[in-house]
């Protein structure tokens, strides 16, 4: 009986095996034929698997062999929880048509966070998985952004920041430069400035009351030096110590990204009729806008309230109550900064600073730059707050801009 059952099973196996083999061969042939008909995909890669919402992202892109030329822009598809976002990325460097690899840059959506799947939206490509975090407002003020703390340094070695989230306790404050010009004789203008964070973020006072981490002391000194005059005297020097709080805000809607508020003293150290002195309270909101090409626009008006004026009781007629400050550019290229003042008496002044890097930055916003400065109007120095002048052009260098 067992022999008969075994014979029946063998007969069934023999009848099934040829069909099974044919199906297996057909499946293998179809799999082998797929690469011959499919187009070679684009390849995308990031220097790091992490990114930040609302910050730029850098990608290295390798084009297929069959692709001729490079598009100026590509579109990324970013999928989170089944919801897709499209981000345009732009080529940031000039290469030869034969090169198969190119760097692109784009700006991540501000409302995107978590584990995100990334590929090209309009072409076949590999797929990346990124961890997108939400930075705090100070981190968002970096240029090109917190994402570039890893990605930009890895690709270009440049740390682009207007405001650094991890700056040391002692850091640069306002621009530091030395520029030369000729207005009735050779003259120079130079400025140095620093700030000191009073409490360490890990200190006991900050643990007890966290806003103390934003307290800073700053000192800025600006001098005009008449090099062409006998004995080359300093015409005037402004000394500006200040004590202020700096902190991040919500940065949404009309809210600024960063806020400074505090007390500032300014005087020229002279006596008698040449003495000038001011004591002021100030508030300085700071807004920053990023563009896809890596440039940034920073708007930081400084609003002042004079609480004491010695030797210049009518200075508001020439300086006004607001310093209108604008910066536009990027730290690895041209950067334009302007300061406009308009007094209540109709008097005004304008200062323009244009700079370009001569070397890679040493630290955040610190390096070596060729620096062109133009000034026109009233109050280039505190001594001459009510004296107007024609356009003064000076050229030199800066180490902080």
Secondary structure, DSSP 8 states (H G I E B T S, - for coil): -HHHHHHHHHHHHHHHHHHHHHHHHHHHHHHHHHHHHS---BEEE-SSSEEETTSEEEEEEE--TT--S--SEEEEEEEETTEEEEEEEEE-S---TT--EEEEEEE--TT--EEEEEEESSS-B--EEEEEE---HHHHTBSS-THHHHHHHHHH----BSS-TT--SEEE-S-EEEEEEESSSEEEEEEEEEEEESS-TTSHHHHH-GGGGGEEEEEEEEEEE-TTSGGG-EEEEEEEEEEEEEEE----TT--SEEEEEEEEEE----GGG--EEEEEEEEEEEEEE-TTS-EEEE--EEEEEEEEES-TTTHHHH-SEEEEEEEE-TTS-EEEEEEEE-TTS-EEEEEEEEEESS--SBTTEEEEEEEEEEEEE-SSSTTTT-EEEEEEEEEEEEE-
